[in-house]
């Protein structure tokens, strides 16, 4: 697991550190998940063109008790973009679950909530 104590105190752990810790926890719990890597479309010159279809998609997609679950990872002072807010609304309207996660503890709480649903 990532040692989140070794982070800058003013802003807490980075999104990458939080995501790594959450992924470690998901693996430990044997939860099916997919990390969404939003990379643009590669061009011949080595650069990337943004993939407009992926704007706002959450960082992690999980399946818990047959439910579609999405985790957007943000650091303590991180804010969602409008595209991310729009994606969250689409997930909810489709009957899925979307969580803004700022710590492993929040991920654990979300998972426990979903596991407790009937």
C-alpha positions in Angstrom: 0.0 0.0 0.0 1.0 3.6 -0.5 2.3 5.4 2.6 -0.1 8.3 2.6 1.7 9.8 5.6 4.6 10.7 3.3 2.8 13.4 1.5 2.8 17.2 1.5 0.8 18.3 4.5 -0.8 21.4 3.0 -2.7 19.5 0.3 -2.6 15.9 1.5 -1.9 13.0 -0.8 -2.0 13.4 -4.6 -4.8 11.9 -6.7 -2.3 9.3 -8.0 -1.4 8.3 -4.4 -5.1 8.1 -3.4 -5.9 6.1 -6.5 -3.0 3.7 -5.9 -4.2 3.1 -2.3 -7.8 2.6 -3.4 -6.7 0.1 -6.1 -4.6 -1.8 -3.5 -7.7 -1.9 -1.3 -9.9 -3.1 -4.1 -7.4 -5.9 -5.0 -7.2 -6.9 -1.3 -11.0 -7.1 -1.2 -11.1 -9.1 -4.5 -13.5 -6.5 -6.1 -13.8 -6.5 -9.8 -12.7 -3.1 -11.1 -11.3 -1.4 -14.2 -8.9 1.7 -14.1 -10.0 4.1 -16.8 -6.9 5.5 -18.5 -8.1 8.6 -20.4 -5.4 9.1 -23.1 -6.0 11.0 -26.2 -5.9 9.5 -29.7 -2.3 9.2 -30.9 -1.3 11.1 -33.9 1.5 10.4 -36.4 3.7 13.2 -35.0 3.7 11.6 -31.6 1.2 14.0 -30.0 -2.3 13.2 -28.9 -5.7 14.6 -29.9 -8.1 14.7 -27.0 -10.8 12.0 -27.0 -14.0 13.9 -26.7 -16.0 10.8 -26.0 -14.1 10.2 -22.8 -14.4 13.7 -21.3 -15.5 13.5 -17.7 -15.4 9.7 -17.3 -14.6 8.6 -13.8 -11.2 7.1 -12.8 -12.4 3.7 -11.7 -15.3 1.5 -12.8 -16.4 -1.3 -10.3 -18.9 -4.0 -10.2 -20.3 -4.6 -6.7 -23.2 -7.0 -6.2 -24.1 -6.6 -9.9 -24.2 -2.9 -9.6 -22.3 -0.4 -11.9 -20.2 1.8 -9.6 -17.9 4.6 -10.6 -15.2 6.3 -8.4 -13.8 9.7 -9.3 -10.6 10.2 -7.3 -9.8 13.7 -6.1 -7.3 15.1 -3.6 -8.7 17.0 -0.6 -8.9 20.3 -2.4 -9.6 18.9 -5.8 -12.7 19.9 -7.8 -14.8 18.1 -10.4 -14.9 19.6 -13.9 -18.3 20.2 -15.4 -17.7 17.2 -17.7 -17.2 15.1 -14.6 -20.4 16.4 -13.0 -22.2 15.7 -16.2 -20.9 12.1 -16.3 -22.0 11.6 -12.7 -25.5 12.7 -13.6 -25.6 10.3 -16.5 -24.5 7.4 -14.3 -27.1 8.2 -11.7 -29.9 8.6 -14.3 -28.9 5.1 -15.7 -29.3 3.6 -12.3 -25.6 3.4 -11.5 -23.7 4.7 -8.5 -21.1 7.5 -8.6 -18.8 8.5 -5.7 -16.4 11.3 -5.3 -13.5 9.6 -3.4 -10.9 11.6 -1.5 -9.4 8.8 0.7 -9.3 5.1 1.1 -11.7 5.4 4.0 -14.3 7.0 1.7 -13.8 4.2 -0.7 -14.3 1.6 2.1 -17.5 3.4 3.2 -18.9 3.5 -0.3 -18.2 -0.2 -0.8 -19.7 -1.1 2.6 -22.8 0.9 1.8 -23.2 -1.0 -1.5 -22.6 -4.4 0.0 -25.2 -3.7 2.6 -27.9 -2.9 0.1 -30.6 -5.4 -0.7 
